[in-house]
Amino acid sequence: MAANLKWLKKVKWDEQGLVPVIAQEASSGDVLMFAWMNRDALARTVELGEAVYWSRSRKKLWHKGEESGHTQKVLEMRLDCDEDVVLLKIEQSGGIACHTGRHSCFFQKFEGDAKTGDWHSADPVLQDPETIYTKPKNKS
């Protein structure tokens, strides 16, 4: 279906048929996450107006927020100069993009020098992940 669309053919897909995607919050400029898309995910993103990624671990399409409710409304989509990276400028529902309950997946900050430095959490948990990813109970 989507494979014949001209705009999809312009993207330089890797050997696995994937393209890296950066999700950036439009209002703040914060980079919230990095993920992958295949052709179907990119086409669904355009159709829905919400981010749909390719889950490499689950080997299936992943509509961001399908379990957590933290969807990403796509306000703008850009392709880099090499045509091999997609940038989504998004509006993050609920203010949480990371499965750890933080605003951004990039919450670990390197501090120190090459010998003694380490990664430290720089951003707070906004919501306990245990409360985000609980599936609703059957109401029968």
ABEGO torsion letter per residue (X at the ends): XAAABAAAAABBBBAAGBBBBBBBBAAAGBBABBBBBBAAAAAAAAAAGBBBBBBAAAGBBBBBGAAAGBBBBBABBBBBAAGABBBBBBBBBGGBABAAGBABABABBBBEBAAABBBBBABBBABBAAAAABBBBBBX
